[in-house]
Amino acid sequence: MTDPFLALVAEALNLMHPRFAAAQGLTYSPSEAEEPPAARKVRERSFVMEFYHEFRRLWDQAAPVQRGLGHVLIQGDPDAGSRTPDLLFWKLGERGAADERLAAVSFAFLSNPNAVSADQALLTKFRDTPKGGYSRAISVVIGRHADLPTDGLVATDGVVTIFFDTEKWQVAVR
């Protein structure tokens, strides 16, 4: 990964502890996966929280600055509607410059395919927003490599998909 932000995301993912990230389980049953999208991302919450924890540890060590990203923070978007990606990253404006949208990141389990598709559509919206979108739209798909569809992961133009393999407990390099 040549993009320093993508490399930082991958590093934070690879640092996560399975005990904390998997606190609410790592898969949905087929009947759970059929529930409405808003109700389905319950199991992803502990995964997102553990990612946030590891990202903040890297942030505390100044990893974003060292990689040339500047000061990065996670915050909401005042122009966003009621539905947003899981985490919105901003680059802190320095020397009088305004803060900049940096990346929109969503997390969904492979066993929750409708959520993966819905997240990628939402990420496209946030990347293409007329008021200055997020330059990076990242979909983190979590699951077992053995469960990947034969035709691969859902791909959406302009959205980078990172697959996190729960068997090896690391980002799968493609």
N, C-alpha and C positions, 0 to 999 in steps of 0.2 A: 504494500500500500504506500503510494507516494504522497498522498494527501496527508498532511500532518494531523488534521482533525480526525480523519478515519483511523489513522494509526493510534491516536489517543483513545478513541472509542474502543478499538480492538484490545488495547492494553488494559483498559478498565474492565472490559468483559472477562479477559483472561485472568484477572486478579480476583474475581468474585469467588466467594466461598459457597460451595453447594448447599451447606446446611441452611444458610440464610436465604439464598436465592430461590431455593426449592421449598420454602416453608409452606406454601399453599399448593404444592404439587407442581408437576411439570407437564401434565397432559390433561386434556379434556376428554371426557367420554363422548361418543358420537351424539348422544342425546343432548349433552351440555353444549356441544358445538352448534346445535341448531337453534339455540336461544337467541333473542335479539342482540345485535352488536353491542349496545350499551351495557348489557348485563353480563357479557361474556368475558370481559377482560379482568376478572377477579383474580385468577391464578397468576397473572402477569405482575400484579402489584409488588409482591415480595421480590421478584426478579428486578423490577425497576428500582426499588429502594436499595437493593444491594449494589446495583450498578452505580446509582447516585453516590453511595458511600465510597466506593472505590474511586470514582471520578473525583470526588472531593479530596480524597487523599492525594491523588496526583496533582490536583489544583493547589493544595497546600504546599506541595513540593515545587511549585512554579513550573510544572511540566508544560502547560500551554504556552507560557512566555518563552521558555527554552526552545520550544518547537516553532517559534515565530508566529504564533497565533495571537499574541498579545494577552490582555487580561480577559478571561472568558468567565461569564456568569450564566446561571440558569435562572430564568424568570419568566413570568407570563408575558403575554403580548396584549397591550391595550387595544389593538385593532382586531384582535381575534374574536371570533364569535364564541358560542357556547361550547363548541366541540373543537378541541385542540389535540395535537400530538402529545405523547407522554411527556417529553421534555423539550423545551425551547431554549437554545443556547444563543447568547448574545456576546458580541465583542464590545467591551467597555470603551466608550469614546475617550480619547486622551487628547490633551493639549487643545481643549475647546471643541473637539469634534463630537458629533452626536454618536450615541450608541448605535451599533449595527447588528442587524439580524445575521446570525452565523449559521445555525443549523436547527432543523426540526427532526426529532428522533422519536420513532415509535417502536414498541416492543409487542410481539404477538407470538403465541405458540403455534408451531406447525400443525398441531392437532386442532387448531382454531382457524381453519382456512378462510372463512368469511371475514374474520377480523383482520387477517393479513391483507386481504384485498381492500377492505374498507380503510385500513390504515394507509395503504399505498395511495389510494385515491385522495385521502385527506392530505398526505404529504405533498402530493402534486399541487393541490390547492395552495398550500402554504409556501411552496417554492415559487409559484406563479402569481402570488398576490400582487395587485396593481400598486400598492403603496411601498413596494420594495420588499420582495420576498426573501426567504432564507436561501442562501447560496448553496446549501447542502440539505438534501432531504434523504434521511437514512431510515431504512426499515430493518430492524433486527428481528430475525425469525429464529425461534428457539425450538430445538427438537432433536430427535435422534437421526443421525445420518441414514440409518437403515429405513427410516420412514419417508425419506424424500421421494416425491413423485418421480417416475422415470423420465418425464419431460422437464424436470428441474423445478426450481422455485418460480413463483409468480414474478414476472419482471415488468416494471412500469418505467417508461421513458423518464429519465431525469431523477429517478429514485435509486439510490444505491442500496442494494440488499446485502446485509451481512448475515451469514448463517452461523449460529452458535450451536455446536454439537454437544448435547448433554451427555453423551456416552464418553467422549474424550474430555469434556468440560473445557472446551476452548473454541475459539473462532476457527471455523473450517476455511482454509485457504483454497480458493478455486483457481 
